């Protein structure tokens, strides 16, 4: 039966009303801001003042970030390198031992995730687009990070989601509180859409694995004939974000809609999230999906959706003390929307949202909370799409 969960829609009106810029060349138009090197920007949101600090520049379409115990960062670039950032400086020599990825369309070197016990086992996981005789698919590579390089690496999962193009690879990973690894595989574009509702492949699926790539025995389709045992959910168009709810332990997922209809979903074992049967968006040719009805019995509705689309690239629940007014809120990054948005979980209609950092006009690829309680952002490219203009930003409170 259809869930009675309340749907939520976003209106993309910038909510940040005031901002001060340090070391900036102000343009005549208020929305046009040219940033100079080593900029520090102060913004006033609805509830608190924040500072945006640039930690690193010059990256080639960075996709993600991982925090090492010594304070350094690992950042994968879509074009195929993993970079070490030490003391705010991107090291010139890429890290060795990275898998060979296929740069095509949306595909390339994607996410990086450290094992929950990384301090002891040094295991790192890299999601990437893997080429083969059938075309290109999405895979997970596991290796130990030792001596500044990846060693003893091997694929622990190769999705059965082969395509000739590079559309919608997915690629986000997250470990849950039990140490199980969740991995999003995209529908692989229009040619893959008919496969998303079929459990005999990995197109448009969230898979759940043990840390060595083996299948947990309680996965929902382990004993179903013809179904891939790795599948945890299906009907997911192009999963781009994964995070764990700090109180319930549930895994939440975000995905791009087509023309509108970005979603945030609470993952339930065996649930069908509807793509391409239902959506709050439309096909790229403008055609209406399911006669305009964005729900159907037996298909799980989203917890939140966005019309128009903001291109959600990752999500997190903020749990730190540095930004007290954001504590407990869901925070999303938007690539096409070029914004970061806070989503209050409780309040009037439980749909209070604020769009921030719209002044930067940057493509936000990833968002993470550091052990220091600060928020870190991966900027894919600047507003002018300049080559090697990727950045790592840090949000700090102004008290």
KENU-785564 format. One record per residue (C-alpha): residue number from 1; x, y, z; residue in three letters. Coordinates in steps of 0.001 Angstrom, whole numbers, plus 524288, in hexadecimal, padded with zeros to 5 digits. Each point is the difference from the previous one (the first is absolute). Layout:
<recs>
<NUM; <X; Y; Z>; 'ALA'> ...
</recs>
This chain:
<recs>
<1; <80000; 80000; 80000>; 'UNK'> <2; <803F6; 80E09; 7FDF0>; 'UNK'> <3; <806F2; 805B9; 80BA6>; 'UNK'> <4; <7F94F; 80B70; 8069F>; 'UNK'> <5; <80D11; 806D4; 80153>; 'UNK'> <6; <7FEDC; 80E6D; 7FD07>; 'UNK'> <7; <806C2; 80453; 7F387>; 'UNK'> <8; <808B8; 80C02; 7FFDB>; 'UNK'> <9; <80327; 808EC; 7F4AB>; 'UNK'> <10; <80AE9; 809F0; 7FEEE>; 'UNK'> <11; <7FF0B; 80D7F; 7FA28>; 'UNK'> <12; <80D60; 804B4; 7FBD5>; 'UNK'> <13; <7FFDD; 80DBC; 80562>; 'UNK'> <14; <80CEE; 80410; 8063C>; 'UNK'> <15; <7FDBF; 80262; 80E67>; 'UNK'> <16; <80CEC; 805FD; 803DC>; 'UNK'> <17; <7FD4A; 80E86; 80065>; 'UNK'> <18; <80CCD; 805BE; 80442>; 'UNK'> <19; <80E25; 7FD3A; 7FCF3>; 'UNK'> <20; <80D32; 80654; 801F8>; 'UNK'> <21; <80B80; 7FC92; 7F76D>; 'UNK'> <22; <80E3A; 80132; 80408>; 'UNK'> <23; <80A65; 800FF; 7F56A>; 'UNK'> <24; <7F5FB; 8005A; 7F519>; 'UNK'> <25; <7FE7B; 80867; 7F40A>; 'UNK'> <26; <7F1E0; 804A2; 800AF>; 'UNK'> <27; <7F8B5; 80055; 7F323>; 'UNK'> <28; <7F4EE; 80920; 7FC8E>; 'UNK'> <29; <7F62D; 7F4E6; 7FFF9>; 'UNK'> <30; <7FDF9; 7FAEE; 80DCE>; 'UNK'> <31; <7FFD1; 7F1CE; 7FB85>; 'UNK'> <32; <80CC8; 800EE; 7F862>; 'UNK'> <33; <80B92; 7FE0E; 80912>; 'UNK'> <34; <80DFF; 7FE08; 7FBA9>; 'UNK'> <35; <80812; 7F919; 80A45>; 'UNK'> <36; <80E66; 802D6; 801C7>; 'UNK'> <37; <809DF; 7F5D7; 804C1>; 'UNK'> <38; <7FFC7; 7FC2D; 80E65>; 'UNK'> <39; <7F2B1; 80600; 801FA>; 'UNK'> <40; <7F877; 7FFD2; 80C94>; 'UNK'> <41; <7F1A0; 80308; 7FED8>; 'UNK'> <42; <7F697; 8034A; 80AE7>; 'UNK'> <43; <7F17C; 7FD7F; 7FE32>; 'UNK'> <44; <7F425; 80253; 80865>; 'UNK'> <45; <7F5DB; 7F53A; 7FF15>; 'UNK'> <46; <7F27F; 80083; 80608>; 'UNK'> <47; <804D0; 7FAF0; 80D10>; 'UNK'> <48; <80EB4; 8020B; 800F7>; 'UNK'> <49; <80C05; 805F9; 7FA03>; 'UNK'> <50; <809AB; 7F733; 7F91A>; 'UNK'> <51; <80D5F; 8011B; 7F9D5>; 'UNK'> <52; <803BD; 7F8FF; 7F365>; 'UNK'> <53; <80E7B; 7FCB1; 7FF4F>; 'UNK'> <54; <806BE; 7FA6E; 7F3F9>; 'UNK'> <55; <808EA; 7F4E1; 8044B>; 'UNK'> <56; <804CF; 7FB60; 7F2B9>; 'UNK'> <57; <7FEEF; 80408; 7F1CE>; 'UNK'> <58; <803CF; 7FB03; 7F293>; 'UNK'> <59; <7F91F; 7F2CD; 8001B>; 'UNK'> <60; <7FAD1; 7F976; 7F3B0>; 'UNK'> <61; <7F170; 7FD60; 80239>; 'UNK'> <62; <8014A; 7FA88; 80DC7>; 'UNK'> <63; <7F53C; 7F668; 80399>; 'UNK'> <64; <8019A; 7FD43; 80E83>; 'UNK'> <65; <808A5; 80191; 80BFE>; 'UNK'> <66; <804F3; 7F6F5; 80AB1>; 'UNK'> <67; <80668; 80480; 80CA7>; 'UNK'> <68; <80C65; 7F8EC; 80400>; 'UNK'> <69; <8033C; 7FE78; 80E81>; 'UNK'> <70; <80BEB; 808E9; 7FEB7>; 'UNK'> <71; <7F7D7; 80B6B; 7FB20>; 'UNK'> <72; <802DF; 7FE73; 7F184>; 'UNK'> <73; <7F574; 7FDD0; 7F5AE>; 'UNK'> <74; <7FE57; 7F695; 7F4BB>; 'UNK'> <75; <7F891; 80590; 7F469>; 'UNK'> <76; <7FC9B; 7F824; 7F3B7>; 'UNK'> <77; <7FF79; 80775; 7F332>; 'UNK'> <78; <7F682; 7FBA6; 7F57F>; 'UNK'> <79; <80AFD; 7FF65; 7F5FB>; 'UNK'> <80; <8065D; 7F4A4; 80731>; 'UNK'> <81; <808FE; 804AF; 80AE3>; 'UNK'> <82; <7FF3C; 7FFFC; 80EC0>; 'UNK'> <83; <806A6; 80BEE; 805B8>; 'UNK'> <84; <805C5; 801C5; 80D7E>; 'UNK'> <85; <7FD8F; 80D3A; 80633>; 'UNK'> <86; <80A3B; 802F8; 80A50>; 'UNK'> <87; <7FFB1; 80CB9; 807C5>; 'UNK'> <88; <7F697; 805CD; 7F619>; 'UNK'> <89; <808D4; 7FCEC; 7F474>; 'UNK'> <90; <7FC13; 7F699; 7F537>; 'UNK'> <91; <80BB5; 7F727; 7FDFB>; 'UNK'> <92; <804DD; 80014; 7F205>; 'UNK'> <93; <80228; 7F152; 7FF1F>; 'UNK'> <94; <7F36F; 7F7D5; 7FFB0>; 'UNK'> <95; <7FF22; 7F482; 80941>; 'UNK'> <96; <80438; 7F337; 7F9D8>; 'UNK'> <97; <7F82D; 7F36C; 7FFE6>; 'UNK'> <98; <7F315; 805B2; 7FB6D>; 'UNK'> <99; <7F78E; 7F7A3; 7F6DC>; 'UNK'> <100; <7FF58; 80387; 7F191>; 'UNK'> <101; <7F331; 80738; 7FE1D>; 'UNK'> <102; <7F878; 80364; 7F3B1>; 'UNK'> <103; <7FDC8; 80EA9; 7FE94>; 'UNK'> <104; <7F380; 8016C; 7F825>; 'UNK'> <105; <7F3CD; 8080D; 80229>; 'UNK'> <106; <7FD0B; 7FFE1; 80E8F>; 'UNK'> <107; <80961; 7F4C9; 80257>; 'UNK'> <108; <80E11; 7FF65; 80480>; 'UNK'> <109; <80650; 7FF28; 80D5D>; 'UNK'> <110; <7F4DF; 8021A; 80991>; 'UNK'> <111; <7FE84; 7FE78; 80EA2>; 'UNK'> <112; <809D1; 7FC62; 80A7F>; 'UNK'> <113; <7FC58; 7FA53; 80D36>; 'UNK'> <114; <80896; 7FB9C; 80B3E>; 'UNK'> <115; <7FD20; 7F3BB; 807C0>; 'UNK'> <116; <7F9F4; 802CA; 80D6E>; 'UNK'> <117; <80C2C; 7F9D3; 805FD>; 'UNK'> <118; <80966; 806F2; 7F6D2>; 'UNK'> <119; <8095A; 803AB; 80AFD>; 'UNK'> <120; <8031C; 7F1A1; 801D1>; 'UNK'> <121; <7FDE2; 7F99D; 7F2B1>; 'UNK'> <122; <802E2; 80B8F; 7F6BB>; 'UNK'> <123; <7F584; 7FB5E; 7F691>; 'UNK'> <124; <7FAC3; 809AB; 7F60F>; 'UNK'> <125; <7F515; 7FE1A; 7F5FD>; 'UNK'> <126; <7FFAF; 806CF; 7F2D8>; 'UNK'> <127; <7F419; 80030; 7F717>; 'UNK'> <128; <80308; 8017D; 7F195>; 'UNK'> <129; <7FB58; 7FDCF; 7F215>; 'UNK'> <130; <805D2; 7F33C; 7FB35>; 'UNK'> <131; <801A7; 7FCB7; 7F194>; 'UNK'> <132; <7FE0A; 7F24D; 7FAA2>; 'UNK'> <133; <7FB90; 7F872; 7F41A>; 'UNK'> <134; <7F1C0; 80381; 80297>; 'UNK'> <135; <802C1; 80E87; 8013E>; 'UNK'> <136; <80141; 80745; 80CE7>; 'UNK'> <137; <7FA54; 7FD3B; 80D66>; 'UNK'> <138; <801EE; 8049D; 80E07>; 'UNK'> <139; <808F8; 7F8B0; 80942>; 'UNK'> <140; <805EC; 80068; 80D9E>; 'UNK'> <141; <80EBA; 7FEB3; 801B8>; 'UNK'> <142; <8059D; 7FCF7; 80D72>; 'UNK'> <143; <80E2A; 8023C; 803FC>; 'UNK'> <144; <80865; 80329; 80BBD>; 'UNK'> <145; <80528; 80DE3; 800D7>; 'UNK'> <146; <80DEB; 7FECE; 804CD>; 'UNK'> <147; <80C1B; 80822; 7FDC5>; 'UNK'> <148; <7F887; 80A12; 7F835>; 'UNK'> <149; <7FAEE; 7F63D; 7F5ED>; 'UNK'> <150; <7F58C; 7F5B4; 7FDFC>; 'UNK'> <151; <8050C; 7F211; 800C0>; 'UNK'> <152; <7FA32; 7F260; 7FE5C>; 'UNK'> <153; <7F462; 805B6; 7F8E3>; 'UNK'> <154; <7F559; 7F82A; 7F970>; 'UNK'> <155; <7F1DE; 8013D; 7FBA1>; 'UNK'> <156; <7F699; 7FAC4; 80A32>; 'UNK'> <157; <7F39F; 80338; 7F85A>; 'UNK'> <158; <7FD60; 80220; 7F186>; 'UNK'> <159; <7F20F; 803E3; 7FD03>; 'UNK'> <160; <7F84A; 7F8D9; 7F5A5>; 'UNK'> <161; <7FBF8; 80D0F; 7FA30>; 'UNK'> <162; <807CB; 800B0; 7F36C>; 'UNK'> <163; <7FD8A; 80AC7; 7F62D>; 'UNK'> <164; <806DB; 805C7; 7F43A>; 'UNK'> <165; <7FEF5; 80DE1; 80522>; 'UNK'> <166; <80406; 806D1; 80C72>; 'UNK'> <167; <7F2C4; 8049E; 804F1>; 'UNK'> <168; <7FB26; 7FE7F; 80DF5>; 'UNK'> <169; <80A5C; 7F707; 805DE>; 'UNK'> <170; <7FC4C; 802C9; 80E2A>; 'UNK'> <171; <80BE2; 7FD0F; 8084D>; 'UNK'> <172; <7FD34; 804EB; 80DCE>; 'UNK'> <173; <803BD; 7F761; 80B9C>; 'UNK'> <174; <7FD7D; 80013; 80E96>; 'UNK'> <175; <801FD; 7F6A1; 80B61>; 'UNK'> <176; <7F49C; 7FE3E; 8095E>; 'UNK'> <177; <80115; 7FE4E; 80EB0>; 'UNK'> <178; <801A2; 7F148; 7FE6E>; 'UNK'> <179; <80BA4; 80151; 7F6E5>; 'UNK'> <180; <7F874; 7FC6A; 7F3AB>; 'UNK'> <181; <80316; 80746; 7F373>; 'UNK'> <182; <7F520; 8064A; 7F7ED>; 'UNK'> <183; <802C9; 80381; 7F1D8>; 'UNK'> <184; <7F796; 80718; 7F619>; 'UNK'> <185; <7FFA0; 7FBB2; 7F1BE>; 'UNK'> <186; <7F935; 808ED; 7F641>; 'UNK'> <187; <7F64F; 7FC0C; 7F585>; 'UNK'> <188; <80AA9; 802AF; 7F5B3>; 'UNK'> <189; <7F75D; 8091E; 7F80C>; 'UNK'> <190; <7F3FA; 7FE00; 7F751>; 'UNK'> <191; <8047D; 7F2DE; 7FAAF>; 'UNK'> <192; <800E4; 7FACB; 80DDA>; 'UNK'> <193; <7F2B8; 804B5; 80496>; 'UNK'> <194; <7F8B8; 7F369; 7FC49>; 'UNK'> <195; <80985; 7F870; 808B2>; 'UNK'> <196; <7FDE7; 807CB; 80C7D>; 'UNK'> <197; <7F3CE; 7F888; 8042C>; 'UNK'> <198; <8069B; 7F2FB; 7FCC7>; 'UNK'> <199; <806EE; 7F994; 80B90>; 'UNK'> <200; <808AF; 7F834; 7F6CF>; 'UNK'> <201; <809B6; 80B3D; 7FE59>; 'UNK'> <202; <805B0; 80B6B; 807C6>; 'UNK'> <203; <7FABD; 80B68; 7F7EC>; 'UNK'> <204; <7F978; 80A09; 808CB>; 'UNK'> <205; <802AC; 7F886; 80C89>; 'UNK'> <206; <805D2; 801F5; 80D79>; 'UNK'> <207; <80867; 7F442; 80369>; 'UNK'> <208; <8043E; 7FBE2; 80D8F>; 'UNK'> <209; <80CBB; 7F8AE; 80233>; 'UNK'> <210; <80902; 7FB56; 80AB0>; 'UNK'> <211; <80CEA; 80739; 800C4>; 'UNK'> <212; <80677; 7F596; 7F78A>; 'UNK'> <213; <7F594; 800C1; 7F565>; 'UNK'> <214; <7F8B5; 7F3B5; 803FD>; 'UNK'> <215; <7F13B; 7FFD6; 80195>; 'UNK'> <216; <7F9AB; 8016C; 80D75>; 'UNK'> <217; <7F72B; 7F436; 80231>; 'UNK'> <218; <7F484; 808A1; 80407>; 'UNK'> <219; <7FF9E; 807F4; 7F36E>; 'UNK'> <220; <7F1C3; 8005C; 7FB75>; 'UNK'> <221; <8019A; 7F8A2; 7F324>; 'UNK'> <222; <80A29; 7F5CF; 803CF>; 'UNK'> <223; <7F6B8; 7F4A3; 7FE51>; 'UNK'> <224; <7F808; 804FE; 7F488>; 'UNK'> <225; <802CE; 7F894; 7F355>; 'UNK'> <226; <8051D; 808BD; 7F523>; 'UNK'> <227; <802A3; 80B98; 808F5>; 'UNK'> <228; <80D64; 805BB; 802A8>; 'UNK'> <229; <802BD; 7FD17; 80E5C>; 'UNK'> <230; <80776; 80CBE; 80200>; 'UNK'> <231; <7F3C6; 80852; 7FDB1>; 'UNK'> <232; <7FA87; 80749; 80BC6>; 'UNK'> <233; <7F683; 8092E; 7F8EB>; 'UNK'> <234; <7FC0C; 8026F; 7F1E7>; 'UNK'> <235; <7F925; 80A35; 7F7CC>; 'UNK'> <236; <80AAC; 809FE; 8031B>; 'UNK'> <237; <8030C; 80891; 7F435>; 'UNK'> <238; <80DAE; 8053D; 80265>; 'UNK'> <239; <80457; 7FF1D; 80E36>; 'UNK'> <240; <8093A; 80B23; 80342>; 'UNK'> <241; <7FF3E; 8012A; 80ECA>; 'UNK'> <242; <8003D; 7F69C; 80B84>; 'UNK'> <243; <80068; 802C8; 80E88>; 'UNK'> <244; <7FC4A; 7F97C; 80CD4>; 'UNK'> <245; <7F5D0; 805FB; 808ED>; 'UNK'> <246; <806CF; 802BC; 80CFD>; 'UNK'> <247; <7F47D; 7FB98; 80870>; 'UNK'> <248; <7F911; 7F531; 7F88A>; 'UNK'> <249; <80BAF; 7FA33; 7F8ED>; 'UNK'> <250; <7F813; 7FFCE; 7F36E>; 'UNK'> <251; <80720; 80281; 7F345>; 'UNK'> <252; <7FAC1; 80BA7; 7F866>; 'UNK'> <253; <80245; 8017D; 7F169>; 'UNK'> <254; <7FECB; 80B3B; 7F65F>; 'UNK'> <255; <7FE8A; 7FEFC; 7F158>; 'UNK'> <256; <7FE9A; 808CF; 7F43E>; 'UNK'> <257; <7F2D0; 800BD; 7F986>; 'UNK'> <258; <7FEAE; 80273; 7F167>; 'UNK'> <259; <7F9B6; 80D52; 7FD65>; 'UNK'> <260; <7FCEA; 80299; 80E3B>; 'UNK'> <261; <7FD5F; 7F5EB; 80A68>; 'UNK'> <262; <80CB9; 7FED1; 807A5>; 'UNK'> <263; <7FD59; 7F6F3; 80B80>; 'UNK'> <264; <804AF; 7FCF8; 80DA7>; 'UNK'> <265; <7FBE9; 7F24B; 8040F>; 'UNK'> <266; <800A3; 7F824; 80C85>; 'UNK'> <267; <804FE; 7F2C0; 7FBAB>; 'UNK'> <268; <7F7E7; 7F43C; 803F1>; 'UNK'> <269; <80435; 7F20F; 7FCD8>; 'UNK'> <270; <7F9D7; 7FB5B; 7F366>; 'UNK'> <271; <7F8C4; 80CC9; 7FD6E>; 'UNK'> <272; <7FCF4; 804E1; 7F24A>; 'UNK'> <273; <801DE; 80EC0; 7FE47>; 'UNK'> <274; <7F8BA; 800B2; 7F33D>; 'UNK'> <275; <80921; 803E9; 7F500>; 'UNK'> <276; <7FCC3; 80080; 7F4A7>; 'UNK'> <277; <7F1AA; 7FCEE; 802D1>; 'UNK'> <278; <7FD87; 80BE2; 808A9>; 'UNK'> <279; <80706; 80CD7; 8025F>; 'UNK'> <280; <7FD6C; 80DF3; 80427>; 'UNK'> <281; <80765; 80434; 7F3BE>; 'UNK'> <282; <7FDDE; 7FE72; 7F180>; 'UNK'> <283; <80791; 7F931; 7F54D>; 'UNK'> <284; <80A34; 80849; 7F923>; 'UNK'> <285; <7F725; 800D4; 7F414>; 'UNK'> <286; <7F5C2; 80650; 808B7>; 'UNK'> <287; <7F6F1; 7F44E; 8006F>; 'UNK'> <288; <7F84F; 7FD40; 80C67>; 'UNK'> <289; <80300; 7F3F1; 80813>; 'UNK'> <290; <7F4C6; 7F753; 804C4>; 'UNK'> <291; <7F593; 809BB; 7FBAA>; 'UNK'> <292; <80598; 809F8; 80960>; 'UNK'> <293; <7FDE1; 7F773; 80C0A>; 'UNK'> <294; <80CFF; 7FFA0; 8078C>; 'UNK'> <295; <7FC41; 7F446; 80835>; 'UNK'> <296; <7FB0D; 7F23C; 7FE51>; 'UNK'> <297; <7FBFA; 7F547; 8094B>; 'UNK'> <298; <80B73; 7F76B; 803A5>; 'UNK'> <299; <80A14; 80AA0; 7FD29>; 'UNK'> <300; <80652; 807B8; 80AE7>; 'UNK'> <301; <7FE15; 80ED8; 7FF50>; 'UNK'> <302; <80B70; 80903; 80305>; 'UNK'> <303; <801A7; 8065A; 80D3F>; 'UNK'> <304; <80313; 80CBD; 7F8D7>; 'UNK'> <305; <7FFFA; 80430; 7F1D6>; 'UNK'> <306; <8045C; 80BF0; 7F855>; 'UNK'> <307; <7F8FA; 8067E; 7F4A9>; 'UNK'> <308; <8071B; 805AE; 7F8D6>; 'UNK'> <309; <80BE9; 7F766; 8015E>; 'UNK'> <310; <80C13; 804F6; 80716>; 'UNK'> <311; <8087B; 7F456; 7FC2C>; 'UNK'> <312; <8022D; 7FABD; 80DD2>; 'UNK'> <313; <80DBE; 7FA92; 800BF>; 'UNK'> <314; <800F9; 7FBAA; 80E3B>; 'UNK'> <315; <7F920; 8013D; 80CFE>; 'UNK'> <316; <80364; 7FFCF; 80E72>; 'UNK'> <317; <7F9CE; 801B7; 80D43>; 'UNK'> <318; <8075B; 80A28; 807C0>; 'UNK'> <319; <8031D; 7FAFD; 80DAE>; 'UNK'> <320; <80A93; 80954; 804C7>; 'UNK'> <321; <7FFDC; 80B8C; 8094B>; 'UNK'> <322; <806A9; 80A2E; 7F75F>; 'UNK'> <323; <7F32C; 803B9; 7F948>; 'UNK'> <324; <7F5C9; 7FE4B; 80AC0>; 'UNK'> <325; <7F47B; 804D8; 7F7FD>; 'UNK'> <326; <802C9; 7F591; 7F5B1>; 'UNK'> <327; <80168; 7F4B2; 80974>; 'UNK'> <328; <7F74A; 7F4C6; 7FBEB>; 'UNK'> <329; <7FD1E; 805F8; 7F2C6>; 'UNK'> <330; <801C0; 7F95A; 7F2F0>; 'UNK'> <331; <8097B; 80783; 7F758>; 'UNK'> <332; <8009A; 7FDAF; 7F151>; 'UNK'> <333; <8091F; 804B6; 7F555>; 'UNK'> <334; <7FAE7; 803D1; 7F2AE>; 'UNK'> <335; <807F2; 7FFA0; 7F387>; 'UNK'> <336; <7F69A; 805B3; 7F618>; 'UNK'> <337; <7F9DF; 80885; 80A81>; 'UNK'> <338; <80D95; 804CD; 80401>; 'UNK'> <339; <7FC50; 800A5; 80E36>; 'UNK'> <340; <8004A; 7F96D; 80D31>; 'UNK'> <341; <7F2D8; 7FE56; 80695>; 'UNK'> <342; <7FC8B; 7FD55; 80E1A>; 'UNK'> <343; <7F37F; 7F84C; 80276>; 'UNK'> <344; <7FA3C; 80133; 80D7F>; 'UNK'> <345; <7FA57; 7F316; 80495>; 'UNK'> <346; <7F627; 805FF; 80956>; 'UNK'> <347; <7F838; 80C88; 7FF55>; 'UNK'> <348; <7F50C; 8061F; 7F83F>; 'UNK'> <349; <7FBCC; 7F594; 7F684>; 'UNK'> <350; <80D26; 7F96A; 8024C>; 'UNK'> <351; <8044D; 80652; 7F362>; 'UNK'> <352; <80845; 80BA7; 803E8>; 'UNK'> <353; <80B65; 80184; 7F697>; 'UNK'> <354; <80A77; 80A11; 7FDD8>; 'UNK'> <355; <808D8; 80110; 7F435>; 'UNK'> <356; <80D96; 8052E; 80313>; 'UNK'> <357; <80CB2; 8027E; 7F893>; 'UNK'> <358; <7F82A; 803AB; 7F3E8>; 'UNK'> <359; <80906; 80BB5; 7FE4D>; 'UNK'> <360; <80B6B; 7F72B; 7FC81>; 'UNK'> <361; <7F911; 7FA50; 7F40A>; 'UNK'> <362; <8080E; 7F395; 8019E>; 'UNK'> <363; <7FCC8; 7F1BC; 7FD3E>; 'UNK'> <364; <7FFE8; 7F927; 80D2E>; 'UNK'> <365; <803A7; 7F1BC; 7FE51>; 'UNK'> <366; <8012A; 7FB11; 80E10>; 'UNK'> <367; <7FDAB; 803D0; 80E2E>; 'UNK'> <368; <80617; 7FA07; 80C23>; 'UNK'> <369; <800BA; 802CE; 80E7F>; 'UNK'> <370; <80DA2; 7FFB1; 805C3>; 'UNK'> <371; <803AF; 7FAEA; 80D65>; 'UNK'> <372; <80178; 80E4C; 803C8>; 'UNK'> <373; <7F17B; 80232; 7FDD0>; 'UNK'> <374; <8027D; 808D3; 7F44B>; 'UNK'> <375; <7F9FF; 7FDDA; 7F29B>; 'UNK'> <376; <80863; 7FD14; 7F412>; 'UNK'> <377; <7FB94; 801CB; 7F1F8>; 'UNK'> <378; <8056E; 7FADA; 7F33D>; 'UNK'> <379; <7FE32; 809A3; 7F4D0>; 'UNK'> <380; <8006C; 7F957; 7F2D1>; 'UNK'> <381; <80226; 80C48; 7F7EB>; 'UNK'> <382; <7FE98; 80E90; 80148>; 'UNK'> <383; <7F546; 80829; 7F9C2>; 'UNK'> <384; <807DB; 801A4; 7F36F>; 'UNK'> <385; <802C3; 7F15A; 7FE91>; 'UNK'> <386; <80E78; 80318; 80009>; 'UNK'> <387; <80916; 7F463; 7FE4D>; 'UNK'> <388; <805B3; 7FAF6; 80CCF>; 'UNK'> <389; <7F787; 80952; 807DB>; 'UNK'> <390; <7FB8C; 7F5F3; 809FC>; 'UNK'> <391; <8012E; 803F1; 80E35>; 'UNK'> <392; <7FE98; 7FB34; 80DE2>; 'UNK'> <393; <7F8A9; 80982; 808B6>; 'UNK'> <394; <7FDBE; 8001C; 80EAD>; 'UNK'> <395; <7F48F; 80672; 806EA>; 'UNK'> <396; <80312; 8060D; 80D2E>; 'UNK'> <397; <7F715; 806E0; 809B8>; 'UNK'> <398; <801B4; 80E53; 80334>; 'UNK'> <399; <7FCD7; 8011B; 80E69>; 'UNK'> 
</recs>
